[in-house]
Amino acid sequence: DILTNNADRKSGHLILDTHGQVWGIDNALCFNSEEKLRTVIWDFAGKRVPEHWLFDIQRVRDCLLNQEESAATFLACLFEEEATALIARSNYLLDHPVLPEMYPWRCVPWPLV
């Protein structure tokens, strides 16, 4: 949600599979270039981002920065400002690998379900 700048992650957008894995289902209110993060996933605030996630974030960021062929279809779905903002959020999380605390503005969607 942080990287995609999800503006409407409600608890009903989360699915727990039979293996205990939680999946966030995209509701298309993502990737805006303006800061609009609203999510119910604040339970991990202040926790360090796992190293294997940082590796993946860096790999995706590098693909986007280099406009690699593997990123072309994805980039075609975003405005240039949205792609730039995604790269900036990735850079920030790589430089500060701790999940943020709740923001002072409305950062929880309504209704919650």
HELIX and SHEET records of a PDB file:
HELIX    1   1 SER A   11  HIS A   13  5                                   3    
HELIX    2   2 GLU A   51  LEU A   65  1                                  15    
HELIX    3   3 GLU A   69  ALA A   76  1                                   8    
HELIX    4   4 GLU A   80  ASP A   95  1                                  16    
SHEET    1   A 2 LEU A  14  LEU A  16  0                                        
SHEET    2   A 2 VAL A  22  GLY A  24 -1                                        
END                                                                             
